[in-house]
Amino acid sequence: MKHATSTAMRESVERIAELKALYRTEDYWKFTTEVKEHVYEKVLEAIPDFYKKNPELYNLLEEYPKRRGHYSRPLLLILSALSLSDGSDKELFNKAIELGAIIQLSEEWILVHDDIMDGASMRRGKPTLHGMVGPEIAMLVGDILHNAMAEAMHNFAQKYGAQGDKIYKVFNNEIGNATALGKYLDLKFTKLIRDPGAVGEDFYIDIVNGKTLQYTVKGPMVLAAILAGKGPDMIEKIVRIAESAGIAFQINDDLIDMKTGAKSGKDQYGDLYEGKLTLIIHHAYTHATTEEKSRILEIYRKDRKDKTQEDIEFLKGVISKYNSMQYVEAKKEEAEGSTWKNMQEYAKEMPSNKYASWLLATILMLYNRD
């Protein structure tokens, strides 16, 4: 029994290494680069020509889209849809590109609004939109992009009948509402609670389940399953992958913020400056002395603009003292293990094609990027 277990573990390690290697192959990058270009073009097409009469405003509407993100959400959707078919369905591919562009457009307006709410100063390696033109104009730009997304989703639903209508409802009622709830909980902590000791790790998971899980992993993959004509059984398998992959992704994002935030195009230590709830600060606070807890609370109750470098250095020191990064790395590994287990079950239901392998590789790298 022990030998069988060790053999299975070795095979899993080898398969994971094989999939990660796929992520770096020329074929994978050629395909994903072309797909991202198609999505990018559709995103720009969705911005109403009406605003071209004011080139200054039109340029602001294109500002975030032209900076180009990772496009991980549309890529997950497109690869998921193709992996659930034989990969040769041109109509399915075109529909996935259309829907992927809508998901990407949702990211653009959400980031504009998020940056205002979080007081962020950097986005994709450049100053945030509200830092360039002020929060009022940036909010308006986000609203216009939201309207463009809503119009594109409405057109998609009308174009594809019953299937389009089902996707429209899932997109709005499940993904949209869950994302908003997750952001509310995030803001509730940073603006009202401001105390890492007042909540448990389950509060963090609730934020992730809304803000990250639905928006980043579950949403795109569930929409792809509907697009490919799959039923509840397949969607249930996707949800199990998404639940653990979403947590691993968010934990990795929190770790990036502490390690290499500036390299990722965002502020380093942005979570500490913004007073975000992460498992990192929660673990450090839980193990801190009474005196340290008092100082952490004092810092976390300051607005971003009032936090000093000395404050951040203190938080970093406490995090280091109690090995909170190592604790969170271990939590990420747990989530990765659960994700891999569920991915293996999912793979059994997928056709044997290159898109299935590329999808698994993409999910693995989603929470291993730096």
C-alpha positions in Angstrom: 0.0 0.0 0.0 2.8 2.3 0.9 4.6 1.5 -2.4 1.4 2.2 -4.3 1.0 5.6 -2.6 4.6 6.6 -3.3 4.3 5.6 -6.9 1.1 7.7 -7.3 2.9 10.6 -5.7 5.9 10.3 -8.0 3.6 10.1 -11.0 1.7 13.2 -9.9 5.0 15.1 -9.4 6.2 14.0 -12.9 2.8 15.0 -14.5 2.8 18.4 -12.8 6.4 19.0 -14.1 5.3 17.9 -17.5 2.4 20.3 -17.5 4.5 23.2 -16.3 6.9 22.6 -19.1 4.0 22.8 -21.6 3.4 26.3 -20.4 6.8 27.3 -21.8 6.5 25.6 -25.2 6.4 27.5 -28.5 3.1 26.0 -29.5 1.4 27.1 -26.3 2.7 30.6 -26.4 1.9 31.0 -30.1 -1.7 29.9 -29.5 -2.2 32.0 -26.3 -0.6 35.1 -27.9 -3.0 34.9 -30.9 -6.0 34.3 -28.6 -5.0 37.3 -26.4 -4.7 39.5 -29.6 -8.2 38.4 -30.7 -9.6 39.2 -27.3 -7.8 42.6 -27.1 -9.3 43.6 -30.5 -12.8 42.7 -29.3 -12.3 44.6 -26.1 -11.4 47.8 -28.0 -14.3 47.2 -30.5 -16.7 47.2 -27.5 -15.8 50.7 -26.5 -18.5 52.9 -28.2 -17.4 54.9 -31.2 -19.7 57.7 -29.8 -16.8 58.8 -27.5 -14.4 59.3 -30.4 -15.9 62.7 -30.8 -14.0 63.5 -27.7 -10.5 62.0 -28.3 -9.3 62.9 -24.8 -12.1 60.9 -23.1 -11.7 58.1 -25.7 -8.0 57.8 -24.9 -8.9 57.5 -21.2 -11.4 54.7 -22.0 -8.6 52.8 -23.8 -6.0 53.5 -21.1 -6.3 50.3 -19.0 -7.2 48.0 -21.9 -4.1 49.2 -23.8 -1.9 48.4 -20.9 -2.9 44.8 -21.3 -3.1 42.5 -18.3 -2.3 38.8 -18.0 -5.6 37.9 -19.7 -5.8 34.9 -17.5 -9.6 35.0 -17.2 -10.5 34.9 -20.9 -7.7 32.4 -21.5 -9.2 30.1 -18.8 -12.6 30.4 -20.5 -11.3 29.8 -24.0 -9.1 26.8 -23.1 -11.8 25.3 -20.9 -14.3 25.5 -23.8 -11.9 24.0 -26.3 -10.8 21.3 -23.9 -14.4 20.2 -23.4 -14.8 19.6 -27.2 -12.5 18.1 -29.8 -10.9 21.5 -30.3 -11.9 21.8 -33.9 -15.3 23.6 -33.4 -14.7 27.0 -35.0 -18.1 28.3 -33.9 -17.3 27.4 -30.3 -13.9 29.1 -30.6 -15.5 32.3 -32.0 -18.1 32.4 -29.2 -15.4 31.8 -26.6 -13.4 34.7 -28.0 -16.5 37.0 -27.8 -17.3 35.9 -24.3 -13.7 36.1 -23.2 -13.6 39.7 -24.4 -16.6 40.5 -22.3 -14.9 39.0 -19.2 -11.7 41.0 -20.0 -13.8 44.2 -20.3 -15.3 43.5 -16.9 -11.8 43.3 -15.5 -10.9 46.7 -17.0 -13.8 48.7 -15.3 -13.5 46.7 -12.1 -9.8 47.6 -11.8 -10.5 51.3 -12.4 -13.1 51.3 -9.5 -10.9 49.0 -7.3 -7.9 51.3 -7.6 -10.0 54.3 -6.5 -11.5 52.4 -3.5 -8.1 51.0 -2.5 -6.2 54.2 -3.0 -3.7 52.3 -5.2 -1.0 54.3 -7.0 0.2 51.7 -9.6 -1.6 49.5 -12.1 0.2 47.4 -14.7 3.4 49.2 -14.2 2.0 52.7 -14.6 0.2 55.3 -12.5 -3.5 54.4 -11.8 -6.1 56.2 -13.7 -7.4 58.2 -10.8 -3.8 59.2 -10.1 -3.6 60.6 -13.6 -7.0 62.4 -13.8 -8.5 62.3 -10.3 -11.1 60.0 -8.8 -14.2 61.7 -10.3 -13.1 61.3 -14.0 -11.7 57.9 -13.3 -15.0 56.8 -11.8 -16.8 58.1 -14.9 -14.4 56.1 -17.2 -15.1 53.0 -15.1 -18.9 53.5 -15.5 -18.6 53.9 -19.2 -16.6 50.7 -19.5 -19.2 49.0 -17.4 -21.9 50.1 -19.7 -19.9 48.9 -22.7 -19.5 45.5 -21.0 -23.2 45.3 -20.2 -24.1 46.2 -23.8 -21.7 43.5 -25.2 -23.2 40.9 -22.8 -26.8 41.9 -23.8 -25.8 41.5 -27.5 -24.2 38.2 -26.8 -27.3 36.9 -25.1 -29.6 38.0 -27.9 -27.3 36.5 -30.6 -27.1 33.0 -29.0 -30.7 32.5 -27.9 -31.3 30.2 -24.9 -27.7 29.4 -24.4 -26.8 33.1 -24.5 -29.6 33.9 -22.1 -28.3 31.3 -19.6 -24.8 32.7 -19.8 -26.1 36.2 -19.3 -27.9 35.1 -16.1 -24.9 33.3 -14.7 -22.6 36.2 -15.6 -24.9 38.8 -13.9 -26.5 36.9 -11.1 -23.8 34.5 -9.9 -20.4 36.0 -11.0 -21.3 39.7 -10.8 -23.2 39.5 -7.5 -20.6 37.3 -5.8 -17.8 39.6 -6.9 -19.6 42.6 -5.5 -20.2 40.8 -2.2 -16.6 39.8 -2.0 -15.5 43.4 -2.6 -17.9 44.6 0.0 -16.4 42.3 2.6 -12.9 43.5 1.5 -13.9 47.1 2.0 -15.7 46.4 5.2 -12.5 45.2 6.7 -10.2 47.9 5.3 -12.7 50.8 6.0 -14.7 49.7 9.1 -13.2 46.7 11.0 -9.5 47.5 10.6 -8.5 44.9 13.1 -6.9 41.5 12.1 -7.8 40.1 15.4 -11.5 40.8 15.1 -12.1 38.2 12.3 -11.0 34.6 11.7 -9.4 33.0 8.6 -13.0 32.2 7.5 -13.6 35.9 6.9 -10.6 35.9 4.5 -12.0 32.9 2.7 -15.4 34.6 2.3 -13.6 37.5 0.6 -11.7 35.2 -1.6 -14.8 33.2 -2.5 -16.4 36.3 -3.9 -13.7 38.7 -5.1 -11.3 36.1 -6.5 -13.0 32.7 -6.9 -16.0 33.6 -8.9 -14.3 36.4 -10.9 -11.0 34.7 -11.7 -11.4 30.9 -11.8 -14.9 29.5 -11.3 -16.8 32.1 -13.4 -14.7 31.7 -16.6 -14.7 27.9 -16.3 -18.4 27.6 -15.6 -19.3 29.9 -18.5 -17.0 27.8 -20.7 -18.8 24.6 -19.7 -22.2 26.1 -20.5 -20.8 27.3 -23.8 -19.6 23.8 -24.6 -23.0 22.4 -23.8 -22.0 20.6 -20.6 -24.4 19.9 -17.7 -24.4 20.0 -13.8 -22.0 17.1 -13.3 -19.2 18.8 -15.2 -19.9 22.1 -13.6 -19.7 20.5 -10.1 -16.2 19.2 -11.0 -15.2 22.7 -12.2 -16.4 24.2 -8.9 -14.3 21.9 -6.9 -11.2 22.9 -8.9 -12.1 26.6 -8.6 -12.6 26.6 -4.9 -9.0 25.5 -4.2 -7.4 27.1 -7.2 -9.0 30.4 -6.3 -7.6 30.3 -2.7 -4.1 29.3 -4.1 -4.3 32.2 -6.6 -5.2 34.8 -3.9 -2.6 33.5 -1.4 0.0 33.7 -4.2 -1.1 37.2 -5.0 -0.7 38.2 -1.3 2.8 36.7 -1.3 3.7 38.5 -4.5 2.7 41.8 -2.8 5.2 41.1 0.0 8.0 39.8 -2.2 7.9 41.5 -5.6 4.9 43.8 -5.8 6.7 46.4 -7.9 7.8 43.8 -10.5 4.2 42.7 -10.9 3.2 46.2 -11.9 1.6 47.0 -8.5 2.7 48.7 -5.3 5.0 46.6 -3.2 3.5 46.1 0.3 0.3 47.6 -1.1 -1.8 45.2 1.2 -0.1 46.6 4.3 -0.5 50.2 3.1 -4.2 49.6 2.3 -4.8 47.7 5.5 -6.0 44.6 3.7 -6.8 41.3 5.5 -4.4 38.6 4.4 -3.6 35.3 6.0 -0.1 36.7 6.4 -1.0 39.6 8.7 -3.7 37.6 10.4 -1.2 34.9 11.4 1.3 37.5 12.6 -1.3 39.3 14.7 -2.5 36.0 16.2 1.0 35.2 17.4 2.1 38.7 18.4 2.6 39.9 22.0 0.1 42.3 23.5 2.3 45.2 22.8 2.8 44.2 19.2 -0.9 43.7 18.7 -1.5 47.2 20.0 1.0 48.6 17.5 -0.4 46.6 14.6 -3.9 47.9 15.4 -2.6 51.5 15.6 -1.0 51.1 12.1 -4.0 49.3 10.6 -6.4 52.0 11.7 -4.4 54.7 9.9 -5.4 55.7 6.4 -3.1 54.7 3.6 -1.7 58.2 3.2 -0.8 58.4 6.9 1.2 55.2 7.1 4.9 55.7 7.3 7.8 53.6 6.1 8.5 53.0 9.7 5.0 51.6 10.1 5.5 49.2 7.2 8.9 48.1 8.5 7.4 47.3 11.8 4.7 45.1 10.2 7.3 43.4 8.1 9.3 42.7 11.2 6.4 41.1 13.0 5.6 39.0 9.9 9.2 37.8 9.8 9.4 37.2 13.5 6.5 34.8 13.5 7.3 33.1 10.2 4.0 34.2 8.8 5.2 34.0 5.2 6.2 30.3 5.7 2.8 29.6 7.3 1.0 31.0 4.3 3.3 29.2 1.8 2.2 26.0 3.5 -1.5 27.0 3.2 -0.9 27.6 -0.5 0.6 24.2 -0.9 -2.5 22.6 0.8 -4.7 24.5 -1.7 -2.4 23.4 -4.6 -2.7 19.8 -3.5 -6.5 19.9 -3.4 -6.5 21.6 -6.8 -4.3 19.0 -8.4 -6.5 16.2 -7.0 -9.6 17.8 -8.4 -7.9 18.5 -11.7 -7.1 14.8 -12.1 -10.8 14.0 -11.7 -11.8 16.7 -14.2 -9.2 15.4 -16.7 -10.9 12.0 -16.8 -14.0 13.7 -18.3 -12.1 15.7 -20.9 -11.3 14.7 -24.5 -7.6 13.9 -25.1 -6.5 17.0 -26.9 -3.8 19.6 -26.6 -6.2 22.2 -25.2 -7.0 20.0 -22.2 -3.3 19.8 -21.3 -2.8 23.5 -22.0 -5.8 24.3 -19.7 -4.3 22.2 -16.8 -0.9 23.9 -17.4 -2.6 27.3 -17.3 -4.4 26.6 -14.0 -1.1 25.4 -12.4 0.7 28.5 -13.5 -2.2 30.7 -12.4 -1.1 30.4 -8.8 2.6 30.0 -9.5 3.2 33.3 -11.3 5.5 35.9 -9.8 
